[in-house]
Amino acid sequence: MSFHIHLSGRVKKVVDETLPALAADLVATGITACDPTLWGPDAEDEAAERLGWVQCVTASRDLLPDIYLLRDDHLERGITRVVLAGMGGSSLAPEVIAQSAGVPLVVLDSTDPDQVRAALEGDDGIGGTVLVVSSKSGSTVETDAARRLFEAAFRDAGIDPAERIVVVTDPGSPLDASAQAAGYRVFHGDPTVGGRFSALTAFGIVPAGLAGADVEELLDEAEATLLEVAIDGPQNPALVLAAAIAGGEPRRDKLALIADGTQLVGLPDWIEQLIAESTGKDGTGILPVVMLPVSPELEDRPADLQVVRVVDEAERFHFFEHHPDEVLVSASLAAHFVVWEYATAIAGRMLGINPFDQPDVEAAKQAARELLEARPAPTPAAFTENGIEVRASDATLVEAGTVAGALQALWGRTPAGGYVAVQAYADRTAFGELQGVRELIAADAGRPTTFGWGPRFLHSTGQFHKGGPATGVFLQIIVPAQQDLAVPGRPYTFGELIAAQAAGDAAVLAARGRPVVTLTLTDPKTDVLALFEAA
């Protein structure tokens, strides 16, 4: 068994009660056979075109020789720095593969001008850099902007972009056509695999493999795990995990994801995207919350919070006996990919939703496009305190006239069973400490609190925020870049793009009745401290 799972307390009882029906319905067998009827007639057409991830390992093996040849060619020419421009599933899986393997991969999943500039220039300029442009649709605005910038930079440095840009996209996409015409090296993804299920396809293994990860071993481990999840029975780890995260009555609809001593760096972030975007729709869903082993929600655990703790070795399960009613899991990275994908699809069936669509993601994208075209004047701040400009979706949230008062008003709007979502539009490489505000807010608000970097989260938890239960309250933290950066060939800058993305998402949330407070830090170096004090 490559995926080890241990249950205790209530969750063990829930699984024992739920598992027989799942096994009797032959759900795992159906997924392995790519049966699109498992999720009901409304989802059948979409599911028929989205189950390629079940059988993707064989096709991915065929890519290995080309990946290794290209990697060797890069090394021979002194190209040692790999930058990945991608969003959502196109960046999160290769990021965790590379980090867990201990190989350097620069992930550009932002439109923040400072973060984009840092990815472009690196420590030694662009001379030793290759850019991997990864987009299933071929029309992702963030990825398109990054590609345009790197193309121009390569030309300015006297480098042919065709020698330094690698493209991963679905066949026939707009990016596929333009990349082929430009002479770029193109790897094709499988159009029958959705982005968040694409970890073991070209979108996961090409960037990570070019960065130096042993992706052949990854595929070997995945193949072994696929045998374990293919058969219905009480030993199937995917059935057990699905029952644990989606079973029970009342159902615990918040899922704490904790990396506790594991070497799989960033795995909870990948799981977060997979579950949130797959289940957060039709007014229901499972809200994943990435936590630390000492996060405040764990001290006085809400009744609607289920905890999954990822540990490095199953032999260490007994060290966590003082954490009752938790799910303990231990596995290789590839086994995690396979089991979580199966479990998420099974959870979708249990919730009665289509786990393969994302009907509410487009709304924020459209709002951002409209703002870029209309170029309206910025909304005036309701007030400014200690350099922090405060705006809100309605005036009652800012009546106190202080940052702390606005936050307390926002927490007060959290309904029973609700949650807080913190969204930071900032350079995450320079302001990583902002993530620490999640712990303070969780303690202050007394509810599970998510944290996402914008615009990255729009391609993951953004679907849950707008399509899941209407129980969230939202705090935007905006850190304007020190210097803007033009997007070559576009009538807007990176700074204007990220501002439109933040404002567009806030407008869509407000239109759907979600309370939003926006804090803009005009002097980040000092305002971050003021924000922590207010929180």
HUCOR-V101333 format. One record per residue. N is the residue number from 1. PHI is phi in whole degrees, 0 to 359 (NA if undefined). D_FIRST is the distance of its C-alpha to the first C-alpha in Angstrom with 1 decimal. Layout:
n:phi:d_first
N:PHI:D_FIRST
N:PHI:D_FIRST
This chain:
n:phi:d_first
1:NA:0.0
2:266:3.8
3:241:5.7
4:257:6.8
5:221:10.0
6:230:12.9
7:238:16.1
8:208:19.6
9:66:23.1
10:302:24.3
11:296:21.2
12:294:19.3
13:296:22.3
14:300:22.4
15:295:18.8
16:300:19.6
17:279:22.7
18:269:21.6
19:299:18.4
20:302:20.3
21:291:22.6
22:297:20.1
23:293:18.3
24:295:21.8
25:281:22.9
26:56:20.3
27:293:19.8
28:297:16.5
29:298:18.0
30:296:21.1
31:296:19.7
32:299:18.0
33:274:21.5
34:58:23.2
35:278:25.3
36:282:27.6
37:275:29.0
38:298:26.1
39:252:27.9
40:92:31.4
41:297:34.5
42:292:35.3
43:261:32.1
44:298:31.9
45:298:33.9
46:293:32.0
47:297:28.6
48:297:29.7
49:251:30.2
50:227:27.2
51:249:24.0
52:295:23.9
53:296:20.9
54:293:18.7
55:238:19.9
56:278:21.0
57:297:18.8
58:299:21.1
59:295:24.2
60:292:23.1
61:300:22.7
62:295:26.3
63:276:27.4
64:302:26.1
65:303:29.2
66:291:31.5
67:297:29.7
68:291:29.8
69:296:33.4
70:292:34.5
71:298:32.9
72:296:34.7
73:298:37.9
74:299:37.8
75:297:37.3
76:297:40.2
77:265:42.4
78:78:41.5
79:266:39.6
80:242:36.9
81:249:36.7
82:254:34.5
83:249:35.4
84:252:33.4
85:259:35.5
86:194:33.3
87:230:32.7
88:60:29.8
89:297:26.8
90:282:28.8
91:236:28.7
92:293:25.9
93:293:23.0
94:298:24.7
95:295:25.8
96:289:22.4
97:297:21.2
98:294:24.4
99:296:24.5
100:291:21.0
101:275:21.9
102:73:25.2
103:249:27.4
104:283:30.5
105:217:30.7
106:273:33.6
107:259:32.7
108:253:35.8
109:234:35.0
110:216:38.3
111:247:41.9
112:296:43.2
113:303:45.9
114:293:45.2
115:292:41.5
116:296:42.3
117:297:45.0
118:296:42.7
119:292:40.1
120:290:43.0
121:272:44.8
122:58:42.1
123:273:43.5
124:235:45.2
125:80:46.2
126:266:44.9
127:301:45.6
128:255:42.1
129:252:40.3
130:241:38.5
131:254:37.8
132:258:34.9
133:261:36.1
134:236:33.2
135:203:34.1
136:296:32.9
137:287:36.1
138:78:38.2
139:229:40.4
140:296:38.8
141:295:41.8
142:295:40.2
143:290:38.8
144:298:42.1
145:296:44.0
146:295:41.9
147:301:42.4
148:299:46.1
149:293:46.4
150:292:44.6
151:303:46.6
152:296:49.8
153:293:48.8
154:298:47.9
155:297:51.2
156:298:53.1
157:271:51.6
158:77:52.7
159:249:49.2
160:288:48.5
161:304:45.8
162:295:44.6
163:271:43.5
164:232:41.6
165:240:40.0
166:246:36.8
167:244:36.1
168:240:32.9
169:202:33.8
170:283:33.7
171:298:36.1
172:86:39.5
173:287:39.2
174:303:42.3
175:292:40.6
176:301:39.7
177:297:43.4
178:291:44.8
179:291:42.4
180:298:43.2
181:295:46.9
182:276:46.6
183:83:44.9
184:282:41.7
185:285:38.5
186:242:36.5
187:251:32.8
188:266:32.2
189:273:29.4
190:261:28.4
191:295:30.8
192:268:28.4
193:239:26.0
194:290:27.2
195:304:27.4
196:284:24.9
197:258:22.2
198:261:23.3
199:302:21.0
200:259:19.7
201:258:23.2
202:305:26.3
203:292:26.9
204:268:23.9
205:274:23.8
206:291:27.6
207:298:28.7
208:294:25.8
209:294:26.1
210:295:29.9
211:282:29.4
212:118:27.5
213:287:23.8
214:277:21.5
215:281:20.7
216:294:19.8
217:299:16.7
218:302:16.0
219:291:16.2
220:300:14.1
221:294:11.1
222:296:12.1
223:299:12.4
224:296:9.0
225:288:7.9
226:301:10.9
227:292:9.8
228:287:7.2
229:265:10.2
230:279:12.9
231:249:13.1
232:284:14.8
233:167:13.7
234:293:13.0
235:267:9.1
236:289:9.5
237:294:9.0
238:290:12.1
239:295:14.2
240:298:13.5
241:294:14.4
242:298:17.3
243:297:18.6
244:290:18.6
245:265:20.6
246:233:22.8
247:264:23.3
248:93:25.9
249:215:29.6
250:289:31.1
251:280:28.3
252:278:27.5
253:261:28.3
254:246:27.8
255:234:24.4
256:283:24.4
257:245:22.1
258:235:22.0
259:270:20.7
260:237:21.0
261:85:20.7
262:274:18.2
263:270:19.3
264:274:18.5
265:292:22.2
266:87:23.3
267:302:20.0
268:303:21.6
269:294:24.5
270:293:22.5
271:298:20.8
272:305:24.3
273:296:25.8
274:301:23.2
275:285:23.6
276:296:27.3
277:284:28.5
278:280:26.5
279:252:27.4
280:278:30.7
281:199:33.3
282:56:35.6
283:77:36.2
284:227:32.7
285:142:29.4
286:244:26.8
287:268:28.3
288:282:25.8
289:231:27.4
290:283:26.3
291:232:27.2
292:267:27.4
293:299:26.1
294:242:29.7
295:297:30.9
296:297:33.6
297:298:31.9
298:278:29.5
299:285:32.5
300:234:34.0
301:293:31.2
302:297:32.6
303:293:31.7
304:262:30.4
305:250:27.8
306:260:24.1
307:250:22.3
308:242:18.9
309:247:18.4
310:267:16.3
311:240:15.8
312:279:14.8
313:222:12.7
314:298:10.9
315:296:13.3
316:265:16.1
317:305:15.4
318:292:18.3
319:290:20.6
320:250:20.7
321:295:21.7
322:278:25.1
323:247:23.8
324:290:23.6
325:61:22.7
326:237:20.3
327:255:16.9
328:256:14.9
329:229:12.1
330:213:10.6
331:190:9.1
332:290:10.9
333:298:13.9
334:297:13.0
335:296:9.8
336:300:12.3
337:305:14.8
338:295:13.1
339:292:11.8
340:294:15.2
341:295:17.2
342:300:15.9
343:298:16.3
344:293:19.7
345:297:20.9
346:294:20.0
347:299:21.8
348:300:24.7
349:296:25.0
350:296:25.0
351:276:27.7
352:77:29.7
353:235:30.0
354:270:29.4
355:282:26.6
356:251:27.8
357:250:31.4
358:214:33.0
359:293:36.5
360:252:37.8
361:288:37.0
362:295:40.1
363:302:42.5
364:292:42.2
365:297:42.4
366:296:45.6
367:298:47.1
368:295:46.6
369:299:48.3
370:295:51.2
371:292:51.7
372:294:51.8
373:281:54.3
374:280:56.5
375:50:56.4
376:289:57.6
377:294:58.9
378:302:56.3
379:293:56.4
380:299:58.4
381:290:56.7
382:294:57.5
383:194:58.1
384:230:57.2
385:226:56.4
386:52:55.8
387:81:55.3
388:259:52.7
389:279:53.7
390:241:52.6
391:230:52.3
392:208:51.0
393:287:50.5
394:209:53.3
395:295:56.1
396:294:55.1
397:284:52.1
398:241:54.6
399:297:57.5
400:291:56.9
401:77:57.7
402:228:55.1
403:297:51.6
404:299:50.5
405:294:52.3
406:295:50.7
407:294:47.2
408:297:48.1
409:296:49.5
410:292:46.3
411:300:44.1
412:294:46.6
413:271:45.9
414:287:42.3
415:285:42.1
416:302:40.2
417:76:36.5
418:271:37.2
419:210:36.0
420:247:37.5
421:241:36.6
422:258:37.9
423:233:38.4
424:252:39.7
425:267:41.5
426:201:41.8
427:286:40.9
428:288:37.5
429:281:37.8
430:257:41.1
431:237:40.7
432:301:37.1
433:295:38.6
434:301:39.2
435:298:35.6
436:293:36.5
437:293:38.9
438:302:35.9
439:296:35.5
440:295:39.3
441:292:39.5
442:300:36.6
443:290:38.5
444:285:41.8
445:280:40.9
446:73:38.7
447:224:36.3
448:306:32.9
449:230:33.9
450:264:32.4
451:225:33.5
452:220:33.7
453:274:35.6
454:269:38.0
455:273:38.1
456:305:34.4
457:293:33.4
458:299:35.5
459:263:32.8
460:224:30.1
461:286:31.2
462:304:34.6
463:296:33.7
464:298:32.7
465:303:35.9
466:258:38.1
467:254:36.2
468:278:34.3
469:302:36.1
470:277:39.5
471:237:38.8
472:262:38.5
473:239:41.2
474:231:41.2
475:244:42.4
476:265:43.1
477:242:43.7
478:246:45.5
479:244:46.3
480:300:48.7
481:292:48.4
482:291:51.0
483:214:52.0
484:284:51.4
485:214:50.4
486:286:51.6
487:261:49.4
488:305:51.2
489:79:52.5
490:238:51.8
491:275:54.4
492:217:52.4
493:259:50.9
494:298:47.4
495:298:48.9
496:292:50.3
497:293:47.1
498:291:45.0
499:295:47.8
500:293:47.9
501:294:44.2
502:293:44.4
503:294:47.6
504:295:46.3
505:293:43.2
506:299:45.3
507:294:47.7
508:293:45.1
509:299:43.5
510:297:47.0
511:296:48.0
512:261:45.2
513:83:46.3
514:269:43.9
515:291:45.8
516:226:45.7
517:243:47.2
518:243:47.5
519:249:48.2
520:253:49.6
521:271:49.8
522:285:53.0
523:229:52.7
524:306:49.0
525:300:49.5
526:261:51.4
527:288:50.2
528:299:46.5
529:297:47.8
530:297:49.9
531:295:47.0
532:298:44.9
533:295:47.9
534:293:48.4
535:285:44.7
